[in-house]
Amino acid sequence: MDLKELYSPIFIRHLGEAIQREYPLFRPDRLLADCLRADWPKLKLMERRDRLVNSLHRQLPADFEQAAPILRAIAPQFTGLAAVCLPQYVAQYGLAHWATAMALLKELTRYSSSEFAIRPFLIHAPQATETQMLRWAHDQDPAVRRLASEGLRPRLPWGIRLTQYVTDPAPIWPVLRELMTDKSEYVQKSVANNLNDISKDHPQAVIDWAQTYWGQTPQTTWILTRGLRTLFKQGNPAVLALEGYALSAADHLTGCSLTPTEQTASLGTATTLQYTMTAESGRSLPVYLGYRVHYVRQRQETTFKDFYIKRTTIRPGATVSGQVTRPWRQLTTRKLYSGDHVIELLVNTRVVATAHVKLTVEQTR
């Protein structure tokens, strides 16, 4: 299902009826008609969310202080990604009501997420909102603690880019420091993603942070491994060394190969690739195995994506072999085109073997 279909007529009617039970002047049929105008099928997920929020505002009390209790009352009935329309209402119409908005965003994030909605407040009232985020980092609810990190991410997908933190991430560190030993995996993933965001603009700061926390607990090491993933893929020597992998490992391998079982493929099929490599005698080699697909774009330029195979240690003189399967299917995030797709075998981010698969994609009219 296309994600935009989360905002279906059924969802919109359900939302309208829930509001009507709390606020009898609200008309669900009017909400539905206002949303489902002629261009509705063309709107993307977040465009539909914004249309819905604007339509809600046309019927809810104009005074945000009166609208807030209605949203709070219906919130437990709506969960998941579609429910981010409720925090978005707060972002659009609650900026002048900071205290009420903060309390409401904290409540709403328990059912969906306020990670997008908090960002306008970080722009318009940064000091007060940063202080609030640090308080949330101590909250008993992991959903609220996650919001403290996720809302501060400089480059949150689908969210407003927080350029002040792209330039200077200093206000983020106190929150991450509090959450580095959090026991919730939900929170840990957010901390890791935040570090990964920061690493794209301040790599050395994240490396220094990682060297401080590496190995303190299994949780901190897991967070850092995930948070360093962009620097790892870039082959940053300090990061590879921290995780126990050397760029030079590729120099001590022989017989590296990557062979597709079929050199042609079509949309809807999959290609199996067999790989093998042998370590020189003398020492064991810790290796991180992956492969990189160079996808052909519409004008025949390429873009690549890396895929993980496994982590292992190759004993002196031993051979490692295996196979991977790469499906060829259209995704909402990546469209496939006909052409020669180069696939590379990676050892500790270095290319050690290359294969070619010619993909054919039938054009639809």
Kinemage of the C-alpha trace (Angstrom):
@kinemage 1
@onewidth
@group {chain A} dominant
@subgroup {mainchain}
@vectorlist {calphas} color= white
{ca met a 1} P 0.000 0.000 0.000
{ca asp a 2} L 1.231 3.481 -0.854
{ca leu a 3} L 1.864 5.320 2.420
{ca lys a 4} L -0.332 8.226 1.346
{ca glu a 5} L -3.330 5.872 1.561
{ca leu a 6} L -2.973 5.970 5.349
{ca tyr a 7} L -5.089 9.102 4.985
{ca ser a 8} L -8.041 7.261 3.521
{ca pro a 9} L -11.695 8.352 3.546
{ca ile a 10} L -12.268 5.783 6.305
{ca phe a 11} L -9.527 7.295 8.488
{ca ile a 12} L -10.761 10.850 7.895
{ca arg a 13} L -14.359 9.923 8.732
{ca his a 14} L -13.248 8.047 11.846
{ca leu a 15} L -11.255 11.099 12.942
{ca gly a 16} L -14.168 13.436 12.292
{ca glu a 17} L -16.598 11.264 14.227
{ca ala a 18} L -14.214 11.047 17.187
{ca ile a 19} L -13.937 14.843 17.274
{ca gln a 20} L -17.711 15.229 16.986
{ca arg a 21} L -18.202 13.134 20.125
{ca glu a 22} L -16.052 15.645 22.027
{ca tyr a 23} L -17.191 18.736 20.139
{ca pro a 24} L -20.740 18.338 18.752
{ca leu a 25} L -20.453 21.347 16.409
{ca phe a 26} L -17.919 19.430 14.323
{ca arg a 27} L -19.255 17.905 11.082
{ca pro a 28} L -17.422 14.783 9.828
{ca asp a 29} L -19.097 14.973 6.406
{ca arg a 30} L -17.804 18.507 5.906
{ca leu a 31} L -14.289 17.398 6.915
{ca leu a 32} L -14.400 14.579 4.383
{ca ala a 33} L -15.621 16.826 1.563
{ca asp a 34} L -13.044 19.496 2.402
{ca cys a 35} L -10.178 16.982 2.249
{ca leu a 36} L -11.246 14.943 -0.763
{ca arg a 37} L -11.181 17.694 -3.340
{ca ala a 38} L -10.326 16.917 -6.967
{ca asp a 39} L -6.542 16.971 -6.483
{ca trp a 40} L -6.573 14.597 -3.480
{ca pro a 41} L -5.317 11.528 -5.414
{ca lys a 42} L -2.227 13.492 -6.517
{ca leu a 43} L -1.228 14.583 -3.013
{ca lys a 44} L 1.682 12.839 -1.267
{ca leu a 45} L 1.541 11.596 2.319
{ca met a 46} L 2.621 14.788 4.067
{ca glu a 47} L 0.617 16.947 1.668
{ca arg a 48} L -2.472 14.972 2.645
{ca arg a 49} L -1.555 15.397 6.292
{ca asp a 50} L -1.327 19.169 5.851
{ca arg a 51} L -4.635 19.320 3.969
{ca leu a 52} L -6.277 17.373 6.786
{ca val a 53} L -4.809 19.655 9.455
{ca asn a 54} L -6.025 22.781 7.661
{ca ser a 55} L -9.478 21.247 7.268
{ca leu a 56} L -9.597 20.404 10.970
{ca his a 57} L -8.736 23.990 11.828
{ca arg a 58} L -11.687 25.296 9.828
{ca gln a 59} L -14.066 23.551 12.233
{ca leu a 60} L -12.257 23.291 15.565
{ca pro a 61} L -12.352 26.269 17.959
{ca ala a 62} L -10.125 29.064 16.655
{ca asp a 63} L -8.675 29.498 20.157
{ca phe a 64} L -5.924 26.879 20.476
{ca glu a 65} L -6.483 26.691 24.233
{ca gln a 66} L -10.005 25.420 23.503
{ca ala a 67} L -8.970 23.084 20.691
{ca ala a 68} L -6.164 21.436 22.687
{ca pro a 69} L -8.399 19.482 25.134
{ca ile a 70} L -10.364 18.064 22.194
{ca leu a 71} L -7.200 16.747 20.556
{ca arg a 72} L -5.999 15.340 23.867
{ca ala a 73} L -9.285 13.532 24.408
{ca ile a 74} L -9.308 11.765 21.031
{ca ala a 75} L -5.578 10.976 20.875
{ca pro a 76} L -5.715 7.431 22.349
{ca gln a 77} L -7.984 6.352 19.474
{ca phe a 78} L -5.360 7.114 16.806
{ca thr a 79} L -1.929 5.519 16.615
{ca gly a 80} L 0.883 5.082 14.126
{ca leu a 81} L 2.090 7.277 11.301
{ca ala a 82} L -1.338 8.561 10.259
{ca ala a 83} L -1.842 10.022 13.721
{ca val a 84} L 0.986 12.546 13.209
{ca cys a 85} L -1.744 14.849 11.896
{ca leu a 86} L -2.637 15.636 15.522
{ca pro a 87} L 0.853 16.831 16.574
{ca gln a 88} L 1.050 18.701 13.267
{ca tyr a 89} L -2.051 20.651 14.275
{ca val a 90} L -0.131 21.741 17.372
{ca ala a 91} L 2.856 22.772 15.240
{ca gln a 92} L 0.744 24.922 12.940
{ca tyr a 93} L -1.626 26.519 15.402
{ca gly a 94} L 0.013 26.274 18.819
{ca leu a 95} L 3.232 28.262 18.431
{ca ala a 96} L 1.817 31.193 20.400
{ca his a 97} L 0.745 28.847 23.224
{ca trp a 98} L 4.089 27.300 24.177
{ca ala a 99} L 3.216 25.752 27.553
{ca thr a 100} L -0.049 24.208 26.360
{ca ala a 101} L 1.629 22.988 23.182
{ca met a 102} L 4.485 21.307 25.068
{ca ala a 103} L 2.118 19.446 27.365
{ca leu a 104} L -0.010 18.346 24.421
{ca leu a 105} L 2.941 17.219 22.278
{ca lys a 106} L 4.206 15.131 25.181
{ca glu a 107} L 0.816 13.428 25.424
{ca leu a 108} L 0.378 12.937 21.673
{ca thr a 109} L 3.812 11.373 21.186
{ca arg a 110} L 2.696 8.400 23.288
{ca tyr a 111} L 0.333 7.380 20.489
{ca ser a 112} L 2.206 8.393 17.334
{ca ser a 113} L 5.158 10.801 17.389
{ca ser a 114} L 5.653 14.518 17.890
{ca glu a 115} L 9.110 14.416 16.266
{ca phe a 116} L 8.015 16.559 13.292
{ca ala a 117} L 5.783 18.896 15.278
{ca ile a 118} L 8.387 19.900 17.868
{ca arg a 119} L 10.694 21.355 15.243
{ca pro a 120} L 8.938 24.699 14.640
{ca phe a 121} L 9.148 25.296 18.405
{ca leu a 122} L 12.904 24.628 18.333
{ca ile a 123} L 13.174 27.282 15.629
{ca his a 124} L 10.902 29.910 17.209
{ca ala a 125} L 11.729 29.345 20.898
{ca pro a 126} L 14.997 27.376 20.904
{ca gln a 127} L 16.228 27.890 24.461
{ca ala a 128} L 12.935 27.095 26.180
{ca thr a 129} L 12.258 24.122 23.922
{ca glu a 130} L 15.787 22.717 24.280
{ca thr a 131} L 15.358 22.898 28.054
{ca gln a 132} L 12.068 21.046 27.711
{ca met a 133} L 13.717 18.362 25.568
{ca leu a 134} L 16.330 17.784 28.268
{ca arg a 135} L 13.537 17.344 30.829
{ca trp a 136} L 11.851 14.840 28.528
{ca ala a 137} L 15.110 12.886 28.334
{ca his a 138} L 14.514 12.006 32.011
{ca asp a 139} L 10.860 10.974 31.547
{ca gln a 140} L 9.648 7.514 32.587
{ca asp a 141} L 7.926 6.929 29.227
{ca pro a 142} L 10.334 5.726 26.499
{ca ala a 143} L 8.159 7.393 23.847
{ca val a 144} L 8.782 10.756 25.509
{ca arg a 145} L 12.503 10.067 25.950
{ca arg a 146} L 12.710 9.129 22.275
{ca leu a 147} L 11.045 12.440 21.370
{ca ala a 148} L 13.835 14.259 23.220
{ca ser a 149} L 16.353 12.794 20.779
{ca glu a 150} L 14.330 12.346 17.602
{ca gly a 151} L 12.963 15.881 17.691
{ca leu a 152} L 16.500 17.282 17.875
{ca arg a 153} L 17.830 15.368 14.875
{ca pro a 154} L 19.381 17.929 12.502
{ca arg a 155} L 18.388 16.026 9.348
{ca leu a 156} L 15.204 14.152 10.266
{ca pro a 157} L 13.639 12.617 7.120
{ca trp a 158} L 10.312 14.314 6.262
{ca gly a 159} L 11.033 16.902 8.954
{ca ile a 160} L 12.127 20.521 8.770
{ca arg a 161} L 15.931 20.637 8.627
{ca leu a 162} L 17.196 22.277 11.814
{ca thr a 163} L 19.979 24.350 10.311
{ca gln a 164} L 21.055 25.726 13.688
{ca tyr a 165} L 22.083 22.190 14.717
{ca val a 166} L 23.583 21.408 11.331
{ca thr a 167} L 25.856 24.390 12.018
{ca asp a 168} L 26.387 23.743 15.728
{ca pro a 169} L 25.092 20.571 17.423
{ca ala a 170} L 26.148 21.730 20.913
{ca pro a 171} L 22.568 21.846 22.320
{ca ile a 172} L 22.011 18.207 21.312
{ca trp a 173} L 24.861 16.698 23.322
{ca pro a 174} L 23.307 17.059 26.829
{ca val a 175} L 20.225 15.136 25.676
{ca leu a 176} L 22.270 12.388 24.022
{ca arg a 177} L 24.507 12.148 27.082
{ca glu a 178} L 21.458 11.397 29.206
{ca leu a 179} L 20.161 8.787 26.748
{ca met a 180} L 23.385 6.934 25.867
{ca thr a 181} L 22.680 4.250 28.479
{ca asp a 182} L 18.918 4.103 27.958
{ca lys a 183} L 17.547 0.546 28.180
{ca ser a 184} L 14.806 1.087 25.570
{ca glu a 185} L 15.700 -0.049 22.048
{ca tyr a 186} L 13.174 2.512 20.765
{ca val a 187} L 15.268 5.257 22.364
{ca gln a 188} L 18.605 3.701 21.413
{ca lys a 189} L 17.704 3.706 17.704
{ca ser a 190} L 16.862 7.398 17.887
{ca val a 191} L 20.124 8.277 19.624
{ca ala a 192} L 22.027 6.333 16.961
{ca asn a 193} L 20.187 8.088 14.146
{ca asn a 194} L 20.850 11.457 15.763
{ca leu a 195} L 24.572 10.707 15.935
{ca asn a 196} L 24.516 9.602 12.315
{ca asp a 197} L 22.877 12.910 11.351
{ca ile a 198} L 25.524 14.889 13.219
{ca ser a 199} L 28.345 12.840 11.670
{ca lys a 200} L 27.452 14.132 8.209
{ca asp a 201} L 28.498 17.666 9.196
{ca his a 202} L 30.748 17.138 12.231
{ca pro a 203} L 32.474 13.775 11.750
{ca gln a 204} L 35.314 14.382 14.185
{ca ala a 205} L 32.921 15.419 16.959
{ca val a 206} L 31.044 12.129 16.601
{ca ile a 207} L 34.287 10.133 16.445
{ca asp a 208} L 35.474 11.813 19.666
{ca trp a 209} L 32.093 11.046 21.267
{ca ala a 210} L 32.305 7.412 20.162
{ca gln a 211} L 35.819 6.983 21.519
{ca thr a 212} L 34.553 8.189 24.904
{ca tyr a 213} L 31.596 5.788 25.102
{ca trp a 214} L 32.786 2.761 23.098
{ca gly a 215} L 32.630 -0.446 25.130
{ca gln a 216} L 31.063 1.090 28.251
{ca thr a 217} L 27.975 -1.127 27.940
{ca pro a 218} L 26.536 -3.386 25.229
{ca gln a 219} L 23.897 -0.701 24.660
{ca thr a 220} L 26.378 2.127 24.095
{ca thr a 221} L 28.392 0.021 21.666
{ca trp a 222} L 25.228 -0.917 19.751
{ca ile a 223} L 24.188 2.753 19.580
{ca leu a 224} L 27.613 3.815 18.351
{ca thr a 225} L 27.892 1.059 15.754
{ca arg a 226} L 24.627 2.222 14.227
{ca gly a 227} L 25.428 5.905 14.719
{ca leu a 228} L 28.765 5.592 12.931
{ca arg a 229} L 27.340 3.787 9.895
{ca thr a 230} L 27.808 6.660 7.421
{ca leu a 231} L 31.419 7.188 8.469
{ca phe a 232} L 31.975 3.422 8.369
{ca lys a 233} L 30.653 3.183 4.806
{ca gln a 234} L 32.919 6.073 3.855
{ca gly a 235} L 35.872 4.014 5.056
{ca asn a 236} L 36.861 6.415 7.828
{ca pro a 237} L 40.017 4.797 9.274
{ca ala a 238} L 39.321 5.880 12.866
{ca val a 239} L 35.827 4.396 12.774
{ca leu a 240} L 36.959 1.163 11.137
{ca ala a 241} L 39.697 0.811 13.759
{ca leu a 242} L 37.239 1.519 16.577
{ca glu a 243} L 35.018 -1.306 15.358
{ca gly a 244} L 37.967 -3.651 14.865
{ca tyr a 245} L 38.234 -3.568 11.075
{ca ala a 246} L 41.229 -2.439 9.033
{ca leu a 247} L 41.122 -0.963 5.539
{ca ser a 248} L 44.275 -2.957 4.841
{ca ala a 249} L 42.448 -6.289 5.271
{ca ala a 250} L 41.630 -6.275 1.555
{ca asp a 251} L 45.369 -6.301 0.791
{ca his a 252} L 45.705 -9.693 2.497
{ca leu a 253} L 43.006 -11.485 0.494
{ca thr a 254} L 43.407 -13.478 -2.703
{ca gly a 255} L 40.987 -15.067 -5.141
{ca cys a 256} L 38.240 -12.530 -4.509
{ca ser a 257} L 35.309 -12.987 -6.867
{ca leu a 258} L 31.663 -12.019 -7.243
{ca thr a 259} L 29.723 -13.983 -9.855
{ca pro a 260} L 26.039 -13.651 -10.786
{ca thr a 261} L 24.250 -16.884 -11.673
{ca glu a 262} L 22.598 -14.953 -14.511
{ca gln a 263} L 24.043 -11.861 -16.169
{ca thr a 264} L 20.637 -10.557 -17.233
{ca ala a 265} L 17.535 -9.793 -15.194
{ca ser a 266} L 14.093 -8.283 -15.593
{ca leu a 267} L 11.817 -6.373 -13.255
{ca gly a 268} L 10.212 -8.663 -10.687
{ca thr a 269} L 13.050 -11.205 -10.716
{ca ala a 270} L 16.078 -11.566 -8.443
{ca thr a 271} L 19.782 -12.082 -9.062
{ca thr a 272} L 21.833 -14.498 -6.982
{ca leu a 273} L 25.514 -13.618 -6.669
{ca gln a 274} L 28.146 -16.025 -5.387
{ca tyr a 275} L 31.216 -14.619 -3.643
{ca thr a 276} L 34.481 -16.092 -2.442
{ca met a 277} L 37.794 -14.910 -0.956
{ca thr a 278} L 40.835 -16.478 0.700
{ca ala a 279} L 43.013 -15.033 3.451
{ca glu a 280} L 46.776 -15.133 3.142
{ca ser a 281} L 48.554 -17.276 5.691
{ca gly a 282} L 49.942 -15.385 8.634
{ca arg a 283} L 47.080 -13.797 10.545
{ca ser a 284} L 43.337 -13.788 11.046
{ca leu a 285} L 41.367 -11.015 9.365
{ca pro a 286} L 38.267 -9.459 10.964
{ca val a 287} L 36.083 -8.451 8.019
{ca tyr a 288} L 32.808 -6.674 7.406
{ca leu a 289} L 31.371 -8.038 4.170
{ca gly a 290} L 28.917 -6.105 2.051
{ca tyr a 291} L 28.074 -5.302 -1.515
{ca arg a 292} L 27.273 -2.135 -3.429
{ca val a 293} L 24.746 -1.853 -6.237
{ca his a 294} L 25.164 1.009 -8.704
{ca tyr a 295} L 21.592 1.642 -9.839
{ca val a 296} L 21.041 3.124 -13.283
{ca arg a 297} L 18.972 6.302 -13.250
{ca gln a 298} L 16.652 7.717 -15.902
{ca arg a 299} L 19.410 9.493 -17.848
{ca gln a 300} L 21.825 6.577 -17.385
{ca glu a 301} L 23.806 8.226 -14.610
{ca thr a 302} L 24.051 6.018 -11.513
{ca thr a 303} L 23.454 6.148 -7.795
{ca phe a 304} L 24.628 3.483 -5.375
{ca lys a 305} L 23.387 1.760 -2.257
{ca asp a 306} L 25.364 -0.513 0.074
{ca phe a 307} L 23.983 -3.741 1.508
{ca tyr a 308} L 25.269 -5.737 4.475
{ca ile a 309} L 26.277 -9.401 4.176
{ca lys a 310} L 27.921 -10.326 7.475
{ca arg a 311} L 30.745 -9.737 9.929
{ca thr a 312} L 33.219 -12.570 10.360
{ca thr a 313} L 36.864 -13.398 10.989
{ca ile a 314} L 38.775 -15.269 8.281
{ca arg a 315} L 41.422 -17.599 9.686
{ca pro a 316} L 44.880 -17.674 8.048
{ca gly a 317} L 44.676 -19.548 4.759
{ca ala a 318} L 40.909 -20.086 5.053
{ca thr a 319} L 38.379 -19.412 2.316
{ca val a 320} L 35.043 -17.700 2.886
{ca ser a 321} L 32.277 -18.121 0.354
{ca gly a 322} L 28.550 -17.625 0.161
{ca gln a 323} L 25.804 -16.059 -1.850
{ca val a 324} L 23.446 -13.106 -1.730
{ca thr a 325} L 20.220 -12.451 -3.578
{ca arg a 326} L 19.262 -8.993 -4.846
{ca pro a 327} L 15.627 -8.566 -5.896
{ca trp a 328} L 14.768 -6.199 -8.732
{ca arg a 329} L 11.534 -4.465 -7.793
{ca gln a 330} L 10.178 -0.949 -7.884
{ca leu a 331} L 10.099 0.919 -4.580
{ca thr a 332} L 8.545 4.244 -3.694
{ca thr a 333} L 12.052 5.379 -2.683
{ca arg a 334} L 13.912 4.010 -5.700
{ca lys a 335} L 12.761 3.540 -9.295
{ca leu a 336} L 14.583 1.049 -11.492
{ca tyr a 337} L 15.613 1.657 -15.102
{ca ser a 338} L 17.065 -0.565 -17.814
{ca gly a 339} L 20.836 -0.703 -18.129
{ca asp a 340} L 24.091 -2.217 -16.941
{ca his a 341} L 24.054 -2.429 -13.140
{ca val a 342} L 27.500 -2.706 -11.560
{ca ile a 343} L 27.654 -4.703 -8.322
{ca glu a 344} L 30.775 -4.605 -6.121
{ca leu a 345} L 31.879 -6.908 -3.311
{ca leu a 346} L 33.104 -4.919 -0.301
{ca val a 347} L 35.547 -5.928 2.427
{ca asn a 348} L 35.793 -3.336 5.187
{ca thr a 349} L 34.281 -0.833 2.694
{ca arg a 350} L 36.930 -1.523 0.004
{ca val a 351} L 35.984 -2.975 -3.384
{ca val a 352} L 37.579 -6.398 -3.944
{ca ala a 353} L 35.490 -7.796 -6.837
{ca thr a 354} L 33.003 -6.552 -9.427
{ca ala a 355} L 30.086 -8.052 -11.364
{ca his a 356} L 27.685 -6.759 -14.018
{ca val a 357} L 23.969 -7.462 -14.429
{ca lys a 358} L 21.995 -6.109 -17.365
{ca leu a 359} L 18.517 -5.189 -16.140
{ca thr a 360} L 15.565 -4.792 -18.483
{ca val a 361} L 12.577 -2.745 -17.342
{ca glu a 362} L 9.598 -2.700 -19.669
{ca gln a 363} L 8.245 0.830 -20.095
{ca thr a 364} L 4.574 1.228 -19.158
{ca arg a 365} L 2.373 3.629 -21.076
